[in-house]
């Protein structure tokens, strides 16, 4: 891999686009946009690390050989959401005054995205919202993300929707017009660019797992759990379901990267530590994660990003939540909504593990995009800013089942 590089172009006369993120998914989904901006040359992208999940954000950028231009320092003695929001507003406001960007770009529904958009709105800087329009229609699931993205929709200048359903959700809330743009999801761009890259696992156990999977000695079930609403009793159900799966299928191994939150870590360690064929690891870098995802036979996750990434490899997903804002994957046959009941998890996992994997030509199309979302995103932001260049032709329209392509 190349040495990480800052993304900021040298030309001071170009409009500055400040891309702000603080979590691993934000890094993964903003990186292709920064690269598209550099390639097209119409804007100067500046990547800002908010400090929300400092190490995980930068670790994810490493996969793209990128590093932040700006690292914010925030104080979080209690770790509460109000404290995080207040700290982010304080440091982001200072950055906006110093840099005076032409536009601020946020992704998804994190506290970082909300704090950045609010601060930019107060400073009258336009906000471009990547992954706009996702809705579960339940303010408590996911929490607090559903509220965050509804609030973001009210103050964003440009709504970059990943699917036709997301566009329709915005329209139902009265958000319409040329500043609602169907782009696809930039995570598809990211996963396609990462897949197949040479790499070495930081944990030697994972290389051994891959060897066993490729030699057909065992099968891999990749598991990720981190959402706040999964903590406590729901997570206990998930862990019990995993133990049940392993009892039923003696050739299945589980890899479970453990989220750094100490409460989550403690519960996972108590629930499955020492269970045969369970490999608990530190958070994986994105290249490692994509590699394991590409060889897995099944994924179980409460993550939104995994629901978008796995279809690119034809890997079915058990969604460990009661509701999802990504029903496109469920309707396309890529995901199954199973909740956190141990019996439901084990039964659905067994059903999928007992079926032979689909051949590539028979797999459902990824409903979240075609790998050109970052290109469309750059074009939409440039259009909002009134920018033109010698290469200003419109990108092709998104043609997926989710977009209703013709």
VOSETOR-518465 format. One line per 10 residues: number of its first residue (from 1); their letters; for each residue y negated, x, z negated of C-alpha. Coordinates in steps of 0.5 Angstrom, whole numbers. Example, Ala and Ser with C-alpha at 12.3 -4.5 7.8 and 13.67 -1.06 7.14 Angstrom:
BEGIN
1	as	9:25:-16; 2:27:-14
This chain:
BEGIN
1	xxxxxxxxxx	0:0:0; -7:2:1; -12:4:-4; -15:-2:-7; -22:-3:-3; -28:-7:-5; -30:-12:0; -37:-12:1; -40:-10:7; -45:-5:8
11	xxxxxxxxxx	-50:-9:12; -56:-11:7; -59:-16:12; -53:-20:12; -53:-26:8; -49:-25:2; -43:-30:0; -41:-29:-7; -33:-31:-8; -32:-32:-15
21	xxxxxxxxxx	-25:-32:-19; -22:-31:-25; -14:-33:-25; -9:-30:-20; -8:-36:-16; -16:-36:-14; -15:-28:-13; -9:-30:-8; -13:-36:-4; -20:-32:-4
31	xxxxxxxxxx	-17:-25:-1; -16:-28:6; -23:-31:6; -26:-24:4; -22:-21:9; -24:-26:15; -31:-25:13; -31:-18:14; -27:-19:20; -32:-24:23
41	xxxxxxxxxx	-38:-19:21; -43:-25:20; -43:-25:12; -43:-20:7; -37:-22:2; -38:-20:-5; -32:-21:-10; -33:-23:-17; -28:-22:-23; -30:-27:-28
51	xxxxxxxxxx	-26:-24:-33; -22:-31:-35; -15:-27:-34; -18:-20:-32; -12:-17:-31; -8:-22:-27; -14:-23:-22; -14:-16:-21; -7:-15:-20; -6:-20:-15
61	xxxxxxxxxx	-12:-17:-11; -8:-11:-11; -3:-14:-6; -9:-15:-1; -11:-8:-2; -18:-11:-5; -22:-10:-11; -28:-14:-14; -35:-11:-13; -37:-14:-20
71	xxxxxxxxxx	-33:-15:-26; -36:-20:-31; -35:-18:-39; -34:-25:-43; -33:-25:-51; -27:-30:-52; -26:-29:-60; -23:-36:-61; -20:-37:-53; -23:-45:-53
81	xxxxxxxxxx	-24:-48:-47; -32:-50:-49; -33:-42:-51; -30:-40:-44; -35:-45:-40; -41:-43:-44; -39:-35:-44; -38:-36:-36; -45:-40:-35; -48:-34:-39
91	xxxxxxxxxx	-46:-28:-35; -46:-32:-28; -53:-34:-29; -55:-27:-30; -51:-25:-23; -54:-31:-19; -61:-28:-21; -60:-21:-20; -56:-22:-13; -59:-28:-10
101	xxxxxxxxxx	-53:-30:-6; -54:-35:0; -48:-38:-2; -43:-38:-8; -35:-40:-6; -30:-42:-11; -23:-44:-11; -19:-50:-14; -20:-53:-21; -21:-47:-26
111	xxxxxxxxxx	-26:-46:-31; -29:-41:-27; -29:-45:-21; -33:-50:-25; -38:-46:-29; -39:-42:-22; -41:-48:-19; -45:-51:-25; -49:-45:-25; -50:-44:-18
121	xxxxxxxxxx	-52:-52:-17; -57:-51:-23; -60:-45:-19; -60:-49:-12; -55:-44:-9; -50:-48:-4; -43:-48:-7; -37:-48:-2; -31:-51:-5; -24:-48:-3
131	xxxxxxxxxx	-18:-53:-4; -23:-59:-5; -20:-66:-5; -14:-65:-9; -12:-71:-14; -7:-73:-19; -11:-79:-21; -9:-78:-28; -15:-74:-32; -10:-72:-37
141	xxxxxxxxxx	-5:-69:-32; -6:-63:-30; -11:-62:-36; -17:-60:-35; -16:-59:-28; -16:-66:-25; -23:-67:-29; -26:-60:-26; -24:-62:-19; -27:-68:-19
151	xxxxxxxxxx	-34:-65:-22; -34:-60:-17; -34:-65:-12; -40:-68:-14; -44:-61:-14; -41:-58:-8; -45:-57:-1; -38:-56:3; -32:-59:2; -26:-55:5
161	xxxxxxxxxx	-20:-59:4; -13:-57:5; -10:-63:8; -11:-70:11; -10:-73:4; -15:-69:1; -20:-71:6; -18:-78:5; -19:-77:-3; -26:-75:-2
171	xxxxxxxxxx	-28:-80:3; -25:-85:-3; -30:-82:-7; -36:-83:-2; -36:-76:0; -36:-76:7; -39:-73:13; -39:-66:17; -39:-62:11; -32:-64:9
181	xxxxxxxxxx	-28:-60:13; -20:-60:14; -18:-52:14; -11:-52:11; -9:-48:5; -11:-40:5; -5:-39:0; -1:-40:7; -5:-34:10; -4:-30:4
191	xxxxxxxxxx	4:-31:3; 5:-30:11; 1:-24:11; 5:-21:4; 12:-23:6; 16:-17:9; 12:-11:6; 15:-5:4; 15:-5:-4; 18:-2:-10
201	xxxxxxxxxx	20:-7:-16; 16:-5:-23; 22:-7:-27; 29:-4:-24; 32:-10:-26; 29:-14:-21; 32:-9:-16; 39:-10:-18; 38:-18:-18; 36:-17:-11
211	xxxxxxxxxx	42:-13:-9; 46:-18:-12; 43:-24:-8; 43:-20:-2; 50:-18:-2; 52:-26:-4; 55:-24:-11; 50:-29:-14; 44:-34:-13; 37:-33:-15
221	xxxxxxxxxx	33:-39:-19; 26:-37:-20; 22:-40:-25; 15:-40:-27; 12:-44:-33; 4:-44:-35; 0:-50:-35; -3:-52:-42; 0:-59:-42; 7:-56:-41
231	xxxxxxxxxx	7:-52:-48; 11:-55:-54; 16:-60:-53; 15:-61:-45; 17:-53:-45; 23:-54:-50; 26:-59:-45; 25:-54:-39; 28:-49:-43; 34:-53:-45
241	xxxxxxxxxx	35:-55:-37; 35:-48:-35; 41:-47:-40; 44:-53:-37; 44:-50:-30; 46:-44:-32; 52:-47:-36; 54:-51:-29; 53:-45:-24; 56:-39:-26
251	xxxxxxxxxx	53:-35:-20; 46:-37:-21; 41:-32:-24; 34:-34:-27; 28:-30:-26; 22:-32:-31; 16:-28:-31; 13:-30:-38; 5:-32:-38; 1:-27:-43
261	xxxxxxxxxx	-1:-33:-47; 2:-31:-54; 4:-39:-56; 8:-39:-49; 11:-33:-50; 14:-34:-57; 17:-41:-55; 20:-38:-48; 23:-32:-52; 26:-37:-57
271	xxxxxxxxxx	28:-41:-52; 32:-37:-47; 32:-30:-50; 39:-27:-50; 42:-32:-45; 46:-29:-40; 43:-29:-33; 36:-30:-35; 31:-24:-34; 25:-25:-37
281	xxxxxxxxxx	19:-21:-34; 12:-19:-35; 8:-23:-30; 9:-20:-23; 5:-17:-18; 4:-22:-12; 8:-18:-7; 14:-18:-12; 13:-25:-13; 13:-26:-6
291	xxxxxxxxxx	19:-22:-5; 23:-26:-10; 21:-32:-7; 23:-31:0; 30:-29:-3; 31:-35:-8; 35:-41:-7; 31:-45:-11; 25:-45:-15; 23:-49:-21
301	xxxxxxxxxx	15:-49:-23; 9:-53:-26; 5:-49:-21; 1:-52:-16; 1:-45:-12; 8:-45:-12; 9:-52:-9; 5:-49:-3; 8:-42:-2; 15:-44:-3
311	xxxxxxxxxx	16:-48:4; 14:-42:8; 20:-39:6; 24:-46:6; 26:-45:-1; 26:-52:-5; 22:-53:-11; 23:-57:-17; 16:-59:-20; 16:-59:-27
321	xxxxxxxxxx	11:-64:-28; 11:-72:-29; 5:-72:-23; 3:-68:-18; -3:-67:-13; 1:-64:-8; 5:-70:-6; 5:-68:1; 11:-63:-1; 15:-68:-4
331	xxxxxxxxxx	14:-73:2; 16:-67:7; 22:-66:3; 20:-59:1; 19:-61:-7; 22:-66:-12; 18:-68:-18; 23:-68:-24; 19:-68:-30; 21:-64:-36
341	xxxxxxxxxx	27:-68:-38; 33:-63:-39; 38:-67:-36; 34:-69:-30; 32:-62:-29; 39:-60:-29; 42:-65:-25; 37:-64:-19; 38:-57:-19; 45:-58:-19
351	xxxxxxxxxx	44:-63:-13; 40:-57:-9; 45:-51:-11; 51:-55:-9; 48:-56:-2; 48:-50:3; 41:-47:5; 38:-50:11; 38:-46:17; 30:-44:19
361	xxxxxxxxxx	30:-49:25; 32:-55:20; 27:-53:15; 21:-58:14; 15:-55:16; 10:-53:11; 5:-59:10; 0:-54:7; -2:-50:13; -1:-45:19
371	xxxxxxxxxx	-4:-39:17; -11:-40:20; -14:-43:14; -19:-37:12; -21:-37:19; -23:-44:19; -26:-43:12; -31:-37:15; -33:-41:21; -35:-47:16
381	xxxxxxxxxx	-39:-43:11; -42:-39:17; -44:-46:20; -47:-49:14; -51:-43:13; -53:-43:21; -50:-37:23; -48:-35:30; -45:-29:33; -42:-26:39
391	xxxxxxxxxx	-35:-29:37; -37:-36:35; -32:-40:38; -29:-46:34; -22:-44:31; -17:-49:33; -16:-55:29; -10:-55:24; -4:-58:27; 1:-60:21
401	xxxxxx	4:-66:19; 0:-66:13; -6:-66:17; -4:-71:22; -4:-66:28; -4:-69:35
